[in-house]
Amino acid sequence: MVAIGVPNYAQYTITDHAKDRALHRFGVVDSEVGKWSNRLLSQGVYDQTQENHRQKYHWHDIVFIIDPRQKSVITFYS
């Protein structure tokens, strides 16, 4: 079974790095990044847990990395 969505995604914060990546890679301005990332986190498909315990998800062609220990979104990329 494929896991859909990050558990407790509303508790996650978006790092400044992730906000910067969202702007430069996807054109998402700071005032919209919360709404945009909530959609990704709620609908993303789990891919793998990395060695540093961070988790990789994707939603369509957007990949995002989260840190479940810190409850933060680390980055977004294609």
ABEGO torsion letter per residue (X at the ends): XBBBEBBGAAABBBBAAAAAAAAAAAGBBAAAAAAAAAAAAAABBBABBBAAGBBBBBBEABBBBBBAAAGBBABBBX
